[in-house]
Amino acid sequence: MLEVDIRNMGCDDISSIIREADGEPLLLKGAIGQRYIACGMRGVNLEIEGTPGNALAAYLDGGVIRVDGNCQDAVADTMNDGTLYIDGSAGDALAYAMRGGRIFVHGNAGYRAGVHMKAYGVVQPAIVIGGKAGSFLGEYLAGGTIIVLGMDNSDDPVTGFFCGNGMYAGRIYLKTREKPRGLSEKLIMRSVDEAEKRERIMPYLEEFANAFHENAKHLAEGDFIAIEPNPEDSYKELYAAI
């Protein structure tokens, strides 16, 4: 693996290094807030030590990125494909308008994670957050899966206010028994049975556990609720003429 210390580099130089690696595994050490790392890249195999800045992996079109540390805002904006592992926490607007791929966050995520995430056919994006998520999780969700595990064991709710506000497709799974604060009447909250947990949640938990040295069976223990659109009282009148 090629190792490069980037602590004194700007985003243009870092992008050149990633392109010149041409898919060879690359370790970027000493990230201190540089923006746009791996923006628009495809086929990258990248490890980052430190704290990458805003818009990490924006428009990512394939490959694998692993971050040993926290990330700032707008991670994976409009991500199209690939896998992102964050062994830390992520800031606000994680995966805005994400269209494909998978994101695993070991820690927490800020406000508006998964806003307007969408799916098409067999392309089903997914986000797994090990800790907690801020308000407006999954706002305007239009497809895919969001899972929040609340692993920090504090008494705080696993997500903030207005979870799923405006969502009209996709599904949000929360490891809790509690109704999210400010949940819209246009959404359905229901308990998740063991069959659904095995089929729809466990595959993501297994990948999460492998990435962060956790125990998937332990993560799956306990109650999960699902948040999804109410087909009898949807938001469709806001988006299309009837």
C-alpha positions as a LaTeX table, in Angstrom:
\begin{tabular}{lrrr}
\hline
Residue & $x$ (\AA) & $y$ (\AA) & $z$ (\AA) \\
\hline
Met1 & 0.00 & 0.00 & 0.00 \\
Leu2 & 1.26 & 3.46 & $-0.94$ \\
Glu3 & 1.40 & 5.86 & 2.04 \\
Val4 & 1.28 & 9.67 & 1.70 \\
Asp5 & 1.34 & 12.29 & 4.45 \\
Ile6 & $-1.18$ & 14.95 & 3.39 \\
Arg7 & $-1.19$ & 17.23 & 6.43 \\
Asn8 & 0.39 & 20.12 & 4.47 \\
Met9 & $-1.42$ & 19.48 & 1.18 \\
Gly10 & $-4.46$ & 21.13 & $-0.37$ \\
Cys11 & $-7.38$ & 19.36 & $-2.02$ \\
Asp12 & $-6.03$ & 19.68 & $-5.59$ \\
Asp13 & $-2.76$ & 17.95 & $-4.72$ \\
Ile14 & $-4.58$ & 15.20 & $-2.83$ \\
Ser15 & $-6.90$ & 14.58 & $-5.78$ \\
Ser16 & $-3.89$ & 14.28 & $-8.10$ \\
Ile17 & $-2.31$ & 11.70 & $-5.80$ \\
Ile18 & $-5.50$ & 9.61 & $-5.77$ \\
Arg19 & $-5.83$ & 9.74 & $-9.57$ \\
Glu20 & $-2.17$ & 8.82 & $-10.09$ \\
Ala21 & $-2.56$ & 5.80 & $-7.80$ \\
Asp22 & $-4.89$ & 4.41 & $-10.49$ \\
Gly23 & $-6.70$ & 2.03 & $-8.17$ \\
Glu24 & $-3.64$ & 0.95 & $-6.18$ \\
Pro25 & $-4.42$ & 0.84 & $-2.43$ \\
Leu26 & $-3.55$ & 4.19 & $-0.90$ \\
Leu27 & $-3.19$ & 5.41 & 2.68 \\
Leu28 & $-3.56$ & 9.16 & 3.29 \\
Lys29 & $-2.12$ & 10.09 & 6.68 \\
Gly30 & $-2.60$ & 13.26 & 8.68 \\
Ala31 & $-5.88$ & 14.57 & 7.23 \\
Ile32 & $-6.68$ & 17.90 & 8.92 \\
Gly33 & $-9.89$ & 19.14 & 7.34 \\
Gln34 & $-9.04$ & 19.12 & 3.63 \\
Arg35 & $-12.24$ & 19.22 & 1.59 \\
Tyr36 & $-13.36$ & 17.21 & $-1.44$ \\
Ile37 & $-11.14$ & 14.15 & $-0.87$ \\
Ala38 & $-12.07$ & 11.49 & $-3.45$ \\
Cys39 & $-14.75$ & 13.78 & $-4.88$ \\
Gly40 & $-16.13$ & 12.25 & $-8.09$ \\
Met41 & $-13.67$ & 9.35 & $-7.99$ \\
Arg42 & $-14.34$ & 5.78 & $-9.03$ \\
Gly43 & $-12.46$ & 2.56 & $-8.41$ \\
Val44 & $-10.60$ & 4.02 & $-5.43$ \\
Asn45 & $-9.22$ & 1.85 & $-2.61$ \\
Leu46 & $-8.45$ & 4.45 & $-0.01$ \\
Glu47 & $-7.69$ & 4.63 & 3.70 \\
Ile48 & $-7.61$ & 7.96 & 5.53 \\
Glu49 & $-6.14$ & 8.69 & 8.95 \\
Gly50 & $-7.22$ & 11.90 & 10.63 \\
Thr51 & $-10.21$ & 14.14 & 9.98 \\
Pro52 & $-11.15$ & 14.74 & 6.35 \\
Gly53 & $-13.05$ & 17.95 & 5.65 \\
Asn54 & $-16.40$ & 18.69 & 4.05 \\
Ala55 & $-17.65$ & 16.75 & 1.03 \\
Leu56 & $-15.51$ & 13.65 & 1.47 \\
Ala57 & $-16.52$ & 11.17 & $-1.27$ \\
Ala58 & $-19.01$ & 13.58 & $-2.84$ \\
Tyr59 & $-20.29$ & 12.08 & $-6.11$ \\
Leu60 & $-18.28$ & 8.90 & $-5.41$ \\
Asp61 & $-18.83$ & 6.45 & $-8.25$ \\
Gly62 & $-17.27$ & 3.27 & $-6.86$ \\
Gly63 & $-14.50$ & 1.80 & $-4.74$ \\
Val64 & $-13.92$ & 1.55 & $-1.00$ \\
Ile65 & $-12.95$ & 4.33 & 1.42 \\
Arg66 & $-12.08$ & 3.70 & 5.07 \\
Val67 & $-11.68$ & 6.58 & 7.53 \\
Asp68 & $-9.89$ & 6.09 & 10.84 \\
Gly69 & $-11.32$ & 9.15 & 12.54 \\
Asn70 & $-14.23$ & 11.56 & 12.36 \\
Cys71 & $-15.59$ & 13.28 & 9.26 \\
Gln72 & $-17.00$ & 16.76 & 8.83 \\
Asp73 & $-20.16$ & 17.81 & 6.95 \\
Ala74 & $-21.63$ & 16.78 & 3.58 \\
Val75 & $-19.92$ & 13.38 & 3.42 \\
Ala76 & $-20.94$ & 11.38 & 0.33 \\
Asp77 & $-23.09$ & 14.14 & $-1.17$ \\
Thr78 & $-24.90$ & 12.59 & $-4.17$ \\
Met79 & $-22.82$ & 9.40 & $-3.86$ \\
Asn80 & $-23.58$ & 7.05 & $-6.74$ \\
Asp81 & $-21.72$ & 3.84 & $-5.88$ \\
Gly82 & $-19.05$ & 2.36 & $-3.62$ \\
Thr83 & $-18.65$ & 1.71 & 0.11 \\
Leu84 & $-17.61$ & 4.14 & 2.83 \\
Tyr85 & $-16.58$ & 3.04 & 6.34 \\
Ile86 & $-16.16$ & 5.75 & 9.00 \\
Asp87 & $-14.60$ & 4.54 & 12.25 \\
Gly88 & $-15.73$ & 7.66 & 14.06 \\
Ser89 & $-18.61$ & 10.11 & 13.68 \\
Ala90 & $-19.92$ & 12.13 & 10.74 \\
Gly91 & $-21.18$ & 15.71 & 10.65 \\
Asp92 & $-24.37$ & 17.17 & 9.20 \\
Ala93 & $-25.97$ & 16.29 & 5.85 \\
Leu94 & $-24.38$ & 12.86 & 5.56 \\
Ala95 & $-25.28$ & 11.25 & 2.21 \\
Tyr96 & $-27.44$ & 14.09 & 0.91 \\
Ala97 & $-29.23$ & 12.82 & $-2.24$ \\
Met98 & $-27.28$ & 9.55 & $-2.13$ \\
Arg99 & $-28.21$ & 7.37 & $-5.12$ \\
Gly100 & $-26.31$ & 4.11 & $-4.53$ \\
Gly101 & $-23.67$ & 2.35 & $-2.47$ \\
Arg102 & $-23.36$ & 1.81 & 1.29 \\
Ile103 & $-22.17$ & 3.95 & 4.20 \\
Phe104 & $-21.27$ & 2.61 & 7.64 \\
Val105 & $-20.63$ & 5.05 & 10.50 \\
His106 & $-19.31$ & 3.56 & 13.74 \\
Gly107 & $-20.21$ & 6.61 & 15.80 \\
Asn108 & $-22.87$ & 9.30 & 15.48 \\
Ala109 & $-24.22$ & 11.37 & 12.59 \\
Gly110 & $-25.36$ & 14.98 & 12.71 \\
Tyr111 & $-28.51$ & 16.63 & 11.41 \\
Arg112 & $-30.21$ & 15.67 & 8.14 \\
Ala113 & $-28.46$ & 12.39 & 7.45 \\
Gly114 & $-29.86$ & 10.67 & 4.37 \\
Val115 & $-31.88$ & 13.67 & 3.18 \\
His116 & $-33.49$ & 12.87 & $-0.18$ \\
Met117 & $-31.66$ & 9.55 & $-0.50$ \\
Lys118 & $-33.22$ & 7.69 & $-3.40$ \\
Ala119 & $-33.30$ & 4.28 & $-5.09$ \\
Tyr120 & $-33.86$ & 3.00 & $-8.60$ \\
Gly121 & $-34.68$ & $-0.62$ & $-9.45$ \\
Val122 & $-32.09$ & $-2.94$ & $-7.89$ \\
Val123 & $-29.87$ & 0.00 & $-6.88$ \\
Gln124 & $-30.76$ & 0.39 & $-3.21$ \\
Pro125 & $-28.46$ & 2.66 & $-1.15$ \\
Ala126 & $-28.01$ & 2.07 & 2.58 \\
Ile127 & $-26.70$ & 3.92 & 5.63 \\
Val128 & $-25.92$ & 2.27 & 8.97 \\
Ile129 & $-25.21$ & 4.56 & 11.94 \\
Gly130 & $-23.84$ & 2.84 & 15.01 \\
Gly131 & $-24.52$ & 5.65 & 17.46 \\
Lys132 & $-27.27$ & 8.23 & 17.19 \\
Ala133 & $-28.49$ & 10.62 & 14.48 \\
Gly134 & $-29.60$ & 14.23 & 14.70 \\
Ser135 & $-32.93$ & 15.73 & 13.71 \\
Phe136 & $-34.45$ & 15.39 & 10.23 \\
Leu137 & $-32.98$ & 11.92 & 9.68 \\
Gly138 & $-34.18$ & 10.66 & 6.30 \\
Glu139 & $-36.00$ & 13.89 & 5.44 \\
Tyr140 & $-37.69$ & 13.55 & 2.02 \\
Leu141 & $-36.39$ & 9.97 & 1.80 \\
Ala142 & $-37.19$ & 8.57 & $-1.65$ \\
Gly143 & $-35.75$ & 5.07 & $-1.38$ \\
Gly144 & $-33.14$ & 2.87 & 0.28 \\
Thr145 & $-32.53$ & 1.87 & 3.89 \\
Ile146 & $-31.33$ & 3.79 & 6.95 \\
Ile147 & $-30.48$ & 1.93 & 10.17 \\
Val148 & $-29.62$ & 3.60 & 13.50 \\
Leu149 & $-28.38$ & 1.41 & 16.36 \\
Gly150 & $-27.90$ & 3.77 & 19.33 \\
Met151 & $-24.80$ & 1.91 & 20.50 \\
Asp152 & $-23.57$ & 4.56 & 22.97 \\
Asn153 & $-26.09$ & 3.29 & 25.55 \\
Ser154 & $-27.02$ & 6.78 & 26.76 \\
Asp155 & $-30.58$ & 7.66 & 27.68 \\
Asp156 & $-30.91$ & 10.09 & 24.77 \\
Pro157 & $-33.28$ & 9.12 & 21.92 \\
Val158 & $-31.58$ & 7.39 & 18.99 \\
Thr159 & $-32.58$ & 10.26 & 16.69 \\
Gly160 & $-33.74$ & 13.85 & 17.03 \\
Phe161 & $-36.94$ & 15.56 & 15.92 \\
Phe162 & $-38.90$ & 15.02 & 12.67 \\
Cys163 & $-37.44$ & 11.67 & 11.64 \\
Gly164 & $-38.53$ & 10.88 & 8.07 \\
Asn165 & $-40.32$ & 14.19 & 7.59 \\
Gly166 & $-41.57$ & 14.30 & 4.00 \\
Met167 & $-40.39$ & 10.77 & 3.14 \\
Tyr168 & $-42.33$ & 9.01 & 0.40 \\
Ala169 & $-40.35$ & 5.81 & $-0.17$ \\
Gly170 & $-37.69$ & 3.71 & 1.52 \\
Arg171 & $-37.48$ & 2.59 & 5.13 \\
Ile172 & $-35.84$ & 3.75 & 8.36 \\
Tyr173 & $-35.01$ & 1.21 & 11.08 \\
Leu174 & $-34.31$ & 2.43 & 14.61 \\
Lys175 & $-33.13$ & 0.22 & 17.48 \\
Thr176 & $-35.60$ & 1.48 & 20.06 \\
Arg177 & $-39.12$ & 1.06 & 21.34 \\
Glu178 & $-39.72$ & 4.80 & 21.48 \\
Lys179 & $-41.64$ & 6.82 & 18.94 \\
Pro180 & $-39.37$ & 9.48 & 17.39 \\
Arg181 & $-40.18$ & 13.01 & 18.48 \\
Gly182 & $-42.32$ & 14.97 & 16.05 \\
Leu183 & $-43.11$ & 11.98 & 13.84 \\
Ser184 & $-45.48$ & 12.98 & 11.04 \\
Glu185 & $-48.96$ & 11.49 & 10.87 \\
Lys186 & $-48.21$ & 10.68 & 7.24 \\
Leu187 & $-45.74$ & 8.03 & 8.37 \\
Ile188 & $-46.24$ & 4.59 & 9.84 \\
Met189 & $-44.28$ & 3.35 & 12.84 \\
Arg190 & $-44.36$ & $-0.40$ & 13.47 \\
Ser191 & $-42.43$ & $-3.07$ & 15.32 \\
Val192 & $-39.97$ & $-5.24$ & 13.38 \\
Asp193 & $-40.35$ & $-9.00$ & 13.77 \\
Glu194 & $-37.49$ & $-11.50$ & 13.76 \\
Ala195 & $-38.07$ & $-12.57$ & 10.15 \\
Glu196 & $-37.79$ & $-9.02$ & 8.86 \\
Lys197 & $-34.78$ & $-8.40$ & 11.09 \\
Arg198 & $-32.97$ & $-11.41$ & 9.60 \\
Glu199 & $-33.86$ & $-10.54$ & 6.01 \\
Arg200 & $-33.59$ & $-6.76$ & 5.87 \\
Ile201 & $-31.36$ & $-5.67$ & 8.78 \\
Met202 & $-28.95$ & $-8.48$ & 9.60 \\
Pro203 & $-26.97$ & $-8.39$ & 6.31 \\
Tyr204 & $-26.06$ & $-4.75$ & 7.00 \\
Leu205 & $-25.25$ & $-5.49$ & 10.63 \\
Glu206 & $-22.88$ & $-8.26$ & 9.59 \\
Glu207 & $-20.95$ & $-5.91$ & 7.31 \\
Phe208 & $-20.96$ & $-3.22$ & 10.01 \\
Ala209 & $-19.65$ & $-5.72$ & 12.58 \\
Asn210 & $-16.90$ & $-6.96$ & 10.27 \\
Ala211 & $-15.77$ & $-3.42$ & 9.53 \\
Phe212 & $-15.62$ & $-2.22$ & 13.15 \\
His213 & $-14.91$ & $-5.43$ & 15.10 \\
Glu214 & $-18.35$ & $-5.62$ & 16.66 \\
Asn215 & $-20.67$ & $-8.59$ & 17.25 \\
Ala216 & $-23.50$ & $-8.71$ & 14.71 \\
Lys217 & $-25.71$ & $-10.98$ & 16.82 \\
His218 & $-25.35$ & $-8.64$ & 19.78 \\
Leu219 & $-26.19$ & $-5.65$ & 17.59 \\
Ala220 & $-29.36$ & $-7.40$ & 16.41 \\
Glu221 & $-30.59$ & $-8.09$ & 19.93 \\
Gly222 & $-33.43$ & $-5.97$ & 21.22 \\
Asp223 & $-36.33$ & $-4.13$ & 19.68 \\
Phe224 & $-36.33$ & $-2.37$ & 16.34 \\
Ile225 & $-39.02$ & $-0.14$ & 14.89 \\
Ala226 & $-39.56$ & 0.66 & 11.23 \\
Ile227 & $-40.60$ & 4.06 & 9.89 \\
Glu228 & $-42.16$ & 4.09 & 6.43 \\
Pro229 & $-44.64$ & 6.14 & 4.38 \\
Asn230 & $-48.34$ & 5.66 & 4.98 \\
Pro231 & $-49.69$ & 4.57 & 1.56 \\
Glu232 & $-53.13$ & 5.85 & 2.49 \\
Asp233 & $-51.92$ & 9.32 & 3.48 \\
Ser234 & $-48.77$ & 10.02 & 1.50 \\
Tyr235 & $-46.98$ & 13.20 & 0.47 \\
Lys236 & $-47.55$ & 12.54 & $-3.22$ \\
Glu237 & $-49.70$ & 15.62 & $-3.69$ \\
Leu238 & $-46.64$ & 17.71 & $-2.85$ \\
Tyr239 & $-44.57$ & 16.26 & $-5.67$ \\
Ala240 & $-46.88$ & 15.43 & $-8.57$ \\
Ala241 & $-50.20$ & 16.50 & $-10.04$ \\
Ile242 & $-53.06$ & 14.05 & $-9.49$ \\
\hline
\end{tabular}
